[in-house]
């Protein structure tokens, strides 16, 4: 066996964790694909609905993908340049604007993350936060709840009159501050969890809206890893306003689409669903038919 040179070993050593993650994910995806296709063979009627059948057909042709829509694979082929500012923070050019990522992120991980974001927000994606009849309007006040890197708010910051970013993970705060520095006069970062109660780590949406004196039509984007209902429970005053709209993730838990849709209808909203299905393959409660609806769009 040929031994690697010392220089090569040194160059690769920093990539080992990243490469190991890729290998584990590949193995997990392969086994998940077998499990799903086996269930499709046993219970074909469960997957007969056209959009669900299309999602199954996608993973049959392309392998496991959280987003199973035709065309999303094209983002795997785009070239992405990762830059660094004078302090070492990585960023990519997103439509002529700097979109920052966590400091210390490997360049390949940044590229992978950015490709995933582009896939998610494609208009054909079941994870797209906007829809043809559900867009950001001039003068909207945006509440980006679960902002992470902030790509959705960045795409719409010029249209918005105010933007509030809720992001509790401290590793994202520095990146958000740099991304939104050109609009610091109308962007506020809340470094706490949005929830149904207030404590050292959490705050309610209602409390923030009152504190910031946010007037005008509100648009809530809620993507908080399964805690969406708690966010809604802490936003009773906001949701009672006639000009409030909300887009809410419904794929984190098995029954979220049904339960959150019913909850919003009880609050007087008309509810539409994103097209297609997502395969949230890492969910602990994943069970047949495996695929889940991604978003609900709520307006009066």
C-alpha positions in Angstrom: 0.0 0.0 0.0 1.3 3.4 -1.0 1.9 5.7 2.0 0.7 9.3 1.8 3.3 12.0 2.1 3.5 14.0 5.3 2.3 17.1 3.4 -0.7 15.2 2.0 -1.6 13.8 5.4 -1.5 17.3 6.9 -3.7 18.7 4.1 -6.3 16.0 4.6 -6.3 15.9 8.4 -8.5 18.9 8.7 -11.0 17.3 6.3 -11.4 14.0 8.1 -14.4 15.0 10.2 -16.2 16.4 7.2 -15.4 13.3 5.0 -16.5 11.0 7.8 -19.8 12.9 8.1 -20.4 12.5 4.3 -19.6 8.7 4.5 -22.0 8.2 7.4 -24.7 10.1 5.7 -24.2 8.2 2.4 -24.6 4.9 4.4 -27.7 6.1 6.2 -29.3 7.3 3.0 -28.7 4.0 1.3 -30.3 2.1 4.1 -33.2 4.5 4.3 -33.9 4.2 0.6 -34.1 0.4 0.9 -36.5 0.7 3.8 -38.8 3.1 1.9 -38.9 1.3 -1.4 -39.6 -2.0 0.5 -42.6 -0.4 2.2 -43.8 1.0 -1.2 -43.7 -2.5 -2.6 -45.7 -3.9 0.4 -48.2 -1.0 0.6 -48.6 0.6 -2.9 -52.0 2.1 -2.1 -50.4 4.2 0.6 -48.3 6.0 -2.0 -50.9 6.3 -4.8 -51.6 10.1 -4.3 -50.0 11.7 -7.4 -47.6 14.1 -5.6 -46.5 11.4 -3.1 -46.0 9.0 -6.0 -43.8 11.6 -7.7 -41.7 11.9 -4.6 -41.2 8.1 -4.4 -40.3 8.1 -8.1 -37.7 10.8 -7.5 -35.8 8.8 -4.8 -36.1 5.7 -7.0 -34.3 7.5 -9.8 -31.9 9.8 -7.8 -31.6 8.3 -4.3 -32.6 9.7 -1.0 -33.0 13.4 -0.8 -34.8 15.6 1.8 -36.2 17.6 -1.2 -37.6 15.4 -3.8 -38.6 17.6 -6.7 -37.5 17.4 -10.3 -34.7 19.9 -11.1 -33.3 20.3 -7.6 -30.3 18.2 -8.5 -29.1 21.0 -10.8 -28.0 23.0 -7.8 -25.3 20.3 -7.1 -23.5 21.4 -10.3 -23.3 25.1 -9.8 -20.0 26.6 -8.9 -19.8 28.5 -5.7 -16.9 30.7 -4.5 -16.4 31.0 -0.8 -14.8 34.3 0.3 -13.5 35.5 3.7 -13.6 38.9 5.2 -10.7 40.6 7.0 -11.7 38.8 10.2 -11.9 35.4 8.6 -15.7 35.1 8.4 -16.8 33.1 5.3 -19.4 34.5 2.9 -20.8 33.8 -0.5 -22.2 36.2 -3.1 -25.9 35.9 -3.0 -27.4 38.0 -5.7 -24.9 40.7 -5.2 -25.2 40.6 -1.4 -22.9 39.0 1.1 -24.5 36.0 2.9 -22.3 35.1 5.8 -21.9 31.7 7.5 -20.5 30.6 10.8 -17.0 31.5 11.5 -14.6 28.6 11.1 -16.9 26.7 8.7 -15.1 24.5 6.2 -15.4 25.9 2.6 -16.9 22.6 1.4 -19.5 22.7 4.2 -20.3 26.3 3.2 -20.8 25.3 -0.4 -23.0 22.3 0.7 -25.1 24.5 3.0 -25.6 27.2 0.3 -26.6 24.6 -2.3 -29.2 23.3 0.2 -30.5 26.7 0.8 -30.9 27.4 -2.9 -32.7 24.0 -3.3 -35.1 24.8 -0.4 -36.1 28.2 -1.8 -36.6 27.2 -5.4 -40.3 27.9 -6.3 -40.8 24.3 -7.1 -39.6 23.2 -3.7 -41.9 21.9 -0.9 -39.7 23.9 1.5 -40.1 27.3 -0.2 -41.2 29.9 2.2 -43.1 31.8 -0.5 -45.7 30.9 -3.1 -47.2 32.5 -6.2 -50.1 33.9 -4.1 -48.1 34.3 -1.0 -45.3 36.8 -1.5 -43.5 39.5 0.6 -45.3 42.8 -0.1 -43.8 46.3 -0.1 -43.8 47.6 3.5 -44.3 44.3 5.2 -42.8 43.8 8.7 -40.9 40.5 8.6 -40.5 38.3 11.6 -37.9 35.6 10.6 -38.4 33.1 13.5 -35.6 30.5 13.3 -33.4 32.7 11.1 -30.2 30.7 11.0 -28.1 32.3 8.2 -31.0 34.6 7.3 -31.2 34.0 3.5 -35.0 34.5 3.4 -34.8 37.9 5.2 -31.9 38.9 3.0 -33.9 38.1 -0.2 -36.7 40.4 1.0 -34.9 43.0 3.2 -35.4 45.8 0.6 -39.1 45.3 0.4 -39.6 45.1 4.1 -40.2 48.2 6.3 -38.7 46.3 9.3 -37.1 42.9 9.9 -36.8 41.1 13.2 -34.5 38.0 13.2 -35.1 35.5 16.0 -32.0 33.2 16.3 -31.0 31.7 19.7 -27.9 29.8 18.5 -25.0 32.1 19.3 -22.9 30.7 16.5 -25.1 32.4 14.0 -25.3 35.9 15.6 -22.0 37.2 14.3 -22.8 36.0 10.8 -26.2 37.7 10.9 -24.7 40.9 12.1 -22.3 41.0 9.2 -24.9 39.9 6.6 -27.4 42.7 7.6 -24.9 45.4 8.4 -26.0 47.4 5.4 -29.5 47.5 6.7 -28.8 47.8 10.4 -31.2 50.8 10.7 -34.2 48.5 10.1 -33.0 45.0 11.1 -33.2 43.8 14.8 -31.6 40.5 16.0 -33.3 38.8 18.9 -30.8 36.2 20.3 -33.4 34.1 22.1 -35.8 31.3 21.3 -39.3 32.4 20.3 -41.7 30.4 22.6 -44.9 30.6 24.6 -43.1 31.9 27.7 -40.4 34.4 28.7 -37.3 33.4 30.6 -33.5 33.8 30.3 -33.4 32.0 27.0 -36.9 32.6 25.5 -39.2 35.4 24.6 -42.7 35.6 23.1 -43.4 37.0 19.7 -46.1 39.2 21.3 -43.6 40.7 23.7 -41.1 41.5 20.9 -43.7 43.1 18.7 -44.9 45.3 21.6 -41.3 46.2 22.6 -40.3 47.1 19.0 -43.6 48.9 18.4 -44.0 47.1 15.1 -46.8 48.6 13.1 -48.1 47.6 9.6 -48.7 44.2 8.1 -46.8 41.4 9.8 -45.4 38.3 8.0 -44.2 35.5 10.2 -41.8 32.9 8.9 -41.6 30.1 11.5 -39.0 27.3 11.1 -38.0 26.2 14.5 -37.2 22.4 14.4 -40.6 21.2 15.8 -41.3 24.0 18.3 -43.7 25.8 15.9 -46.8 25.4 18.0 -45.1 27.0 21.0 -44.2 30.0 18.9 -47.8 30.3 17.8 -49.0 30.0 21.4 -46.8 33.0 22.3 -48.1 35.1 19.4 -51.8 35.3 20.3 -52.0 39.1 20.0 -50.1 39.1 16.7 -52.2 36.4 15.2 -55.3 38.3 16.1 -54.3 41.2 13.9 -56.3 41.2 10.7 -53.2 42.0 8.5 -51.0 39.2 9.9 -49.9 36.4 7.6 -47.7 33.4 8.5 -45.7 30.7 6.7 -45.1 27.7 9.0 -42.9 24.6 8.6 -44.9 21.4 9.0 -42.3 18.6 8.3 -40.4 18.5 11.6 -43.0 16.2 13.3 -45.2 13.5 11.9 -48.6 15.2 12.6 -47.6 18.8 12.3 -49.3 19.4 9.0 -52.6 18.3 10.2 -52.4 19.8 13.7 -51.0 23.2 12.7 -53.3 23.6 9.8 -56.3 23.0 12.1 -54.9 25.4 14.7 -54.5 28.2 12.2 -58.0 27.6 10.8 -59.4 27.9 14.3 -57.7 31.3 14.5 -59.5 32.4 11.4 -56.9 31.9 8.8 -57.3 30.4 5.3 -54.6 27.7 4.9 -52.8 26.6 1.8 -50.1 23.9 1.5 -46.9 23.9 -0.4 -46.8 21.5 -3.3 -44.9 18.3 -3.2 -43.5 16.4 -0.3 -40.3 16.4 1.8 -38.5 13.4 3.1 -37.3 14.5 6.6 -35.2 11.4 6.8 -33.5 12.2 10.1 -36.7 12.5 12.0 -36.9 10.2 15.0 -40.6 9.7 14.5 -40.4 8.8 10.8 -42.9 6.2 9.8 -44.8 5.2 6.6 -45.6 6.9 4.3 -42.4 8.7 5.4 -42.9 11.8 3.2 -44.4 15.0 4.8 -45.8 18.3 3.6 -43.3 21.1 4.0 -45.2 24.4 4.6 -48.5 25.9 5.2 -49.3 29.5 4.1 -51.8 31.3 6.3 -53.7 34.5 5.5 -57.1 36.0 6.0 
